[in-house]
Amino acid sequence: MSFMHIFKRREYSVDKLHKDQLDANPLIEFKKWLRKAAKGNIKDSNAMVLSTTVCNEDISSRVVLLKEVNDLGIVFFTNYNSKKAKEIEKNSQVAVTFYWAELEKQVRIQGRAEKLNDTDNDNYFRSRDYGSQIASIVSPQSTEIESRHILVQRFKEMMYKNEPVSRPKDWGGYVIIPHLFEFWQGRKHRLNDRLEYFIEDGHWKIRRLAP
């Protein structure tokens, strides 16, 4: 077997990861990593790959945007009629991955996705810019459409009216309540640091994994 030499190899050497320097709460540690990514001016530093699946079916992955980290977990928003939402309805166990190449850091999270309540959904919807509100209304996410032209035309018509709009009942957020975190730091010779948070007897524990 021959391989095309199109991928340039590089060593990881930006940082190190020490177990005794991690916060006991993985959500607090995760916030630290997010702040570092944001301060590093990394484009779309809140982008995460969300993976969903239904038992005995293929896994689906897509990039969505993290909108909040709270005491329960991490929050994102979508259309409740979308493919991802329908899969979550059948199997609430999901996985997300963050990767910041410039920092040579990765975070993996596994947990259970739960819908936000109407109050939280309404509050976030009102905080969005008007164009994003309209897009949420006109787009029947994940369903077949006749053409992009029709979709854009409907968007323009609603924008032109410039009337206040309400959150569609089929649009809202999820909070992913985590039961596992893995913090990954690239290291020289691919001897990468991997530290995993897991729950044991109701408390978070940390263990180091081989790269």
Buried (B, 14 or more C-beta within 10 A) or exposed (E): EEEEEEEEEEEBEEEEBEEEEBBEEBBEBBEEBBEBBEEEEBEEBBBBBBBBBBEEEEEEEEEBEBEBBEEBBBBBBBBBBBBBBEBBEEBBBBBBBBBBEEBBBBBBBBBBBBBBEEEBBBEBBEEBEEEEBBBBBBBEBEEEEEEEEEBEEBBEEBBEEEEEBEBBEBBBBBBBEBBBBBBBBBBEEEEBBBBBBBEEEEEBEBEEEEE
